[in-house]
């Protein structure tokens, strides 16, 4: 699919807007878990996290058909289900593992390890030989990974299960970026968005049932539903569902296909910049010079990739 300069530029702007939302989701996820902290002292972590992922994507799956006819007819589209199963399972695995680990590590460490999806996207694309790398893209990957990882200062890593789980979530997000590129070029992006939401809901429900059966503490679905009457939990889950899933993932599926997947991953690396700024506004972080160093590295990386792409297109046109 050939993409002109104006379309690619518009896509880059929309994906940057997605990172603006995702920066908020980092804080909202942490706040949702903190709001349920008293329950986490008694209940199994997997049950609570599985329930939160379920509610987040259930909100998105209910909201999208209200605004899109194409989403409403997706249930009868075999192609949409084929693509939705792939993207939905990758999303589910990524968000579940990230949230499980986030309860045990700091946001700075989580942001650094999650940012490894930029490197993973480049390596996976190269291995599949579907998205060859250029010197400019490699430079952008290095700058973006450094910028995202050090936006809140050098992360203090002590390798445990939470850190390893976060690296695994980054790998799943990288596969999601790669497959979003191919799936949304084959099938209707809005239909795939709807089926992927439903796949996450189904996977979350099955995981929750499994967790409830094998948990060693006494808890049932009615106990978890009780979380929804707690405003401090509900408000964050609604923000995650409406903005973090419905709006952000819909835009991602509509526009990412116009960019090289590695370029898209570099743009997504802006997420921790906004997360850090939001955390500063909430009093959760203190401002340091690392914000400007990390943000500057990300900005230079994106400018480098965009200018390199434009130079290549000008050369081809000549």
C-alpha positions as CSV (number, residue, x, y, z in Angstrom):
1,X,0.0,0.0,0.0
2,X,1.6,3.2,-1.2
3,X,1.3,6.2,1.2
4,X,1.9,9.8,0.2
5,X,3.7,12.3,2.4
6,X,0.6,14.1,3.7
7,X,-1.1,10.8,4.7
8,X,2.0,9.6,6.5
9,X,2.4,12.9,8.3
10,X,-1.3,12.8,9.3
11,X,-0.8,9.3,10.5
12,X,2.2,10.2,12.6
13,X,0.3,13.1,14.2
14,X,-2.6,10.7,15.1
15,X,-0.3,8.1,16.6
16,X,1.4,10.9,18.6
17,X,-2.1,11.7,20.0
18,X,-2.5,8.0,20.9
19,X,0.7,8.2,23.0
20,X,-0.8,11.3,24.7
21,X,-3.7,9.1,25.8
22,X,-1.5,6.1,26.7
23,X,0.7,8.3,28.9
24,X,-2.4,8.8,31.0
25,X,-3.3,5.1,31.0
26,X,0.0,4.4,32.7
27,X,-1.1,6.6,35.6
28,X,-4.7,5.4,35.5
29,X,-3.7,1.7,35.7
30,X,-1.5,2.4,38.7
31,X,-4.3,4.5,40.4
32,X,-6.8,1.7,39.8
33,X,-4.5,-0.8,41.4
34,X,-3.8,1.6,44.3
35,X,-7.5,2.2,44.8
36,X,-8.0,-1.5,45.2
37,X,-5.0,-1.9,47.4
38,X,-7.0,-2.9,50.5
39,X,-8.6,-5.7,48.5
40,X,-5.2,-6.8,47.0
41,X,-4.0,-7.5,50.6
42,X,-6.6,-10.2,50.8
43,X,-7.6,-11.2,47.2
44,X,-5.4,-12.8,44.6
45,X,-3.7,-10.3,42.3
46,X,-4.4,-12.3,39.1
47,X,-8.2,-12.1,39.9
48,X,-8.2,-8.4,40.4
49,X,-6.0,-7.6,37.3
50,X,-8.0,-10.0,35.1
51,X,-11.2,-8.4,36.2
52,X,-9.8,-4.9,35.5
53,X,-8.7,-5.9,32.0
54,X,-12.1,-7.5,31.4
55,X,-14.0,-4.3,32.4
56,X,-11.6,-2.0,30.4
57,X,-12.2,-3.9,27.1
58,X,-15.9,-4.6,27.8
59,X,-16.4,-0.8,28.0
60,X,-14.5,-0.4,24.7
61,X,-16.5,-3.3,23.0
62,X,-19.8,-1.7,24.0
63,X,-18.8,1.8,23.0
64,X,-17.4,1.3,19.5
65,X,-20.6,-0.2,17.9
66,X,-22.5,2.9,19.1
67,X,-20.4,5.1,16.8
68,X,-19.6,2.7,13.9
69,X,-21.8,0.6,11.6
70,X,-18.8,-1.2,10.4
71,X,-18.1,-2.3,13.9
72,X,-21.7,-3.5,14.4
73,X,-21.5,-5.8,11.4
74,X,-18.0,-7.2,12.3
75,X,-19.6,-10.2,14.1
76,X,-20.5,-11.7,10.7
77,X,-17.2,-11.0,9.0
78,X,-14.9,-14.0,9.1
79,X,-11.9,-11.9,8.1
80,X,-12.5,-9.5,10.9
81,X,-12.5,-12.4,13.4
82,X,-9.3,-13.8,11.9
83,X,-7.5,-10.6,12.3
84,X,-9.2,-9.8,15.6
85,X,-8.1,-13.1,17.2
86,X,-4.5,-12.4,16.4
87,X,-4.5,-8.7,17.6
88,X,-6.8,-9.4,20.6
89,X,-4.8,-12.2,22.0
90,X,-1.6,-10.2,21.7
91,X,-3.2,-7.2,23.3
92,X,-4.7,-9.3,26.1
93,X,-1.3,-10.9,26.9
94,X,0.5,-7.6,26.8
95,X,-1.9,-5.7,29.1
96,X,-2.4,-8.6,31.5
97,X,1.4,-9.2,32.0
98,X,2.1,-5.5,32.2
99,X,-0.5,-4.8,34.9
100,X,0.5,-7.9,36.9
101,X,4.1,-6.7,37.0
102,X,3.2,-3.0,37.6
103,X,1.9,-3.8,41.1
104,X,5.4,-5.0,42.0
105,X,7.8,-2.5,40.3
106,X,8.0,1.3,40.0
107,X,6.5,3.1,37.0
108,X,10.0,4.2,35.9
109,X,11.3,0.6,35.7
110,X,8.1,-0.5,34.0
111,X,8.4,2.3,31.4
112,X,12.0,1.4,30.7
113,X,11.4,-2.3,30.2
114,X,8.2,-1.7,28.2
115,X,10.1,0.6,25.9
116,X,12.1,-2.4,24.7
117,X,9.2,-3.1,22.3
118,X,10.9,-0.5,20.0
119,X,14.0,-2.8,19.7
120,X,11.9,-6.0,19.6
121,X,9.7,-4.5,16.7
122,X,12.9,-3.8,14.7
123,X,14.3,-7.3,15.3
124,X,11.1,-9.1,14.6
125,X,10.5,-7.2,11.4
126,X,14.1,-7.9,10.3
127,X,13.8,-11.6,11.1
128,X,10.5,-11.8,9.2
129,X,12.2,-9.9,6.3
130,X,9.0,-8.0,5.9
131,X,10.3,-4.7,7.2
132,X,14.0,-4.1,6.3
133,X,15.9,-1.7,8.5
134,X,17.8,1.3,7.3
135,X,20.6,3.2,9.1
136,X,18.1,6.0,9.9
137,X,15.6,3.6,11.4
138,X,18.3,1.9,13.5
139,X,19.4,5.4,14.8
140,X,15.8,6.2,15.6
141,X,15.4,2.9,17.5
142,X,18.5,3.6,19.6
143,X,17.5,7.2,20.4
144,X,13.9,6.2,21.2
145,X,14.8,3.3,23.5
146,X,17.3,5.5,25.4
147,X,14.8,8.4,25.6
148,X,11.9,6.2,26.8
149,X,14.0,4.3,29.2
150,X,15.7,7.2,30.9
151,X,12.9,9.8,30.8
152,X,12.6,9.5,34.6
153,X,16.3,8.9,35.3
154,X,18.4,5.7,35.1
155,X,16.1,2.9,36.1
156,X,17.2,0.9,39.2
157,X,16.8,-2.7,38.0
158,X,16.8,-5.7,40.3
159,X,15.8,-8.6,38.0
160,X,12.9,-10.5,39.5
161,X,9.7,-12.1,38.1
162,X,8.0,-8.6,37.7
163,X,10.9,-7.3,35.5
164,X,11.0,-10.4,33.4
165,X,7.2,-10.3,33.0
166,X,7.4,-6.7,31.8
167,X,10.0,-7.6,29.2
168,X,7.7,-10.4,28.0
169,X,4.8,-7.8,27.7
170,X,7.1,-5.6,25.6
171,X,7.7,-8.6,23.3
172,X,4.0,-9.1,22.9
173,X,3.4,-5.4,22.2
174,X,6.1,-5.6,19.5
175,X,4.3,-8.5,17.9
176,X,1.1,-6.5,18.1
177,X,2.7,-3.6,16.2
178,X,4.0,-5.9,13.5
179,X,0.7,-7.8,13.0
180,X,-1.4,-4.6,13.2
181,X,0.5,-3.5,10.1
182,X,-0.4,-6.6,8.1
183,X,-3.9,-7.2,9.6
184,X,-5.3,-3.7,9.1
185,X,-4.0,-3.7,5.4
186,X,-6.0,-6.9,4.7
187,X,-9.2,-6.3,6.7
188,X,-11.4,-3.4,7.7
189,X,-9.6,-1.6,10.6
190,X,-12.8,-0.8,12.5
191,X,-14.2,-4.3,12.1
192,X,-10.9,-5.7,13.3
193,X,-10.9,-3.3,16.2
194,X,-14.3,-4.5,17.4
195,X,-13.5,-8.2,17.1
196,X,-10.1,-7.7,18.9
197,X,-12.0,-6.0,21.8
198,X,-14.4,-9.0,22.0
199,X,-11.5,-11.4,21.9
200,X,-9.8,-9.6,24.9
201,X,-13.2,-9.7,26.7
202,X,-13.5,-13.5,26.1
203,X,-9.9,-14.2,27.1
204,X,-10.2,-12.0,30.2
205,X,-13.3,-13.8,31.2
206,X,-11.7,-17.3,30.8
207,X,-8.6,-16.1,32.7
208,X,-10.8,-14.7,35.5
209,X,-12.8,-17.9,35.8
210,X,-9.5,-19.9,35.9
211,X,-8.1,-17.6,38.5
212,X,-11.2,-17.8,40.7
213,X,-11.2,-21.6,40.6
214,X,-7.6,-22.0,41.6
215,X,-7.1,-19.1,44.0
216,X,-6.3,-20.0,47.5
217,X,-8.4,-17.2,49.0
218,X,-12.2,-17.0,49.3
219,X,-13.4,-14.7,46.5
220,X,-16.2,-14.8,44.0
221,X,-17.3,-12.7,41.0
222,X,-19.8,-10.7,43.2
223,X,-16.9,-9.6,45.3
224,X,-15.1,-8.3,42.2
225,X,-18.2,-6.6,40.9
226,X,-18.3,-4.8,44.2
227,X,-15.2,-2.9,43.0
228,X,-17.4,-1.1,40.4
229,X,-19.4,0.7,43.1
230,X,-16.2,2.2,44.4
231,X,-15.9,5.5,42.6
232,X,-12.0,5.6,43.0
233,X,-11.8,2.3,41.0
234,X,-14.7,2.8,38.6
235,X,-13.5,6.2,37.3
236,X,-10.1,4.9,36.3
237,X,-11.5,1.8,34.6
238,X,-13.9,4.0,32.6
239,X,-11.0,6.2,31.5
240,X,-9.0,3.2,30.5
241,X,-11.9,1.7,28.6
242,X,-13.2,4.8,26.7
243,X,-9.9,6.6,26.1
244,X,-7.2,4.0,26.6
245,X,-8.9,1.3,24.6
246,X,-11.8,2.5,22.5
247,X,-10.3,5.8,21.2
248,X,-6.6,4.9,21.3
249,X,-6.7,1.5,19.7
250,X,-9.3,2.5,17.1
251,X,-7.0,5.4,16.0
252,X,-4.0,3.0,16.1
253,X,-5.7,0.5,13.8
254,X,-6.9,3.2,11.4
255,X,-3.5,5.0,11.0
256,X,-0.6,2.8,11.9
257,X,-0.8,0.9,8.5
258,X,0.4,4.1,6.8
259,X,3.8,4.0,8.5
260,X,6.7,1.6,8.8
261,X,6.1,-0.5,12.0
262,X,9.4,0.6,13.4
263,X,8.6,4.2,12.8
264,X,5.3,3.6,14.6
265,X,7.1,2.0,17.5
266,X,9.4,5.0,17.8
267,X,6.4,7.3,18.0
268,X,4.8,5.1,20.6
269,X,7.9,5.5,22.7
270,X,6.7,9.0,23.6
271,X,4.2,7.3,25.9
272,X,6.5,7.5,29.0
273,X,7.2,11.2,28.3
274,X,3.5,12.0,28.8
275,X,3.3,9.5,31.6
276,X,6.1,11.3,33.4
277,X,4.4,14.7,32.8
278,X,1.1,13.4,34.1
279,X,2.8,11.9,37.1
280,X,4.4,15.3,37.8
281,X,1.0,16.9,37.7
282,X,-0.3,14.4,40.1
283,X,2.6,14.8,42.5
284,X,3.8,11.2,41.9
285,X,7.2,12.2,40.4
286,X,9.7,15.0,40.9
287,X,10.9,17.0,37.9
288,X,14.6,16.3,36.9
289,X,16.8,17.1,33.9
290,X,16.3,13.5,32.7
291,X,12.8,14.5,31.4
292,X,14.5,16.9,28.9
293,X,17.3,14.5,28.0
294,X,14.9,11.6,27.4
295,X,12.3,13.7,25.7
296,X,14.9,15.3,23.6
297,X,16.4,12.0,22.5
298,X,12.9,10.8,21.5
299,X,12.2,14.0,19.6
300,X,15.5,13.8,17.7
301,X,14.9,10.1,16.9
302,X,11.5,10.9,15.4
303,X,12.7,13.9,13.4
304,X,15.6,11.7,12.1
305,X,13.3,9.0,10.9
306,X,10.8,11.3,9.3
307,X,13.4,13.4,7.5
308,X,15.2,10.2,6.3
309,X,11.9,8.8,5.0
310,X,11.1,12.1,3.2
311,X,14.6,12.2,1.6
312,X,14.2,8.6,0.3
313,X,10.8,9.6,-1.2
314,X,12.2,12.7,-2.9
315,X,15.1,10.6,-4.3
316,X,12.6,8.0,-5.6
317,X,10.5,10.7,-7.3
318,X,13.5,12.1,-9.0
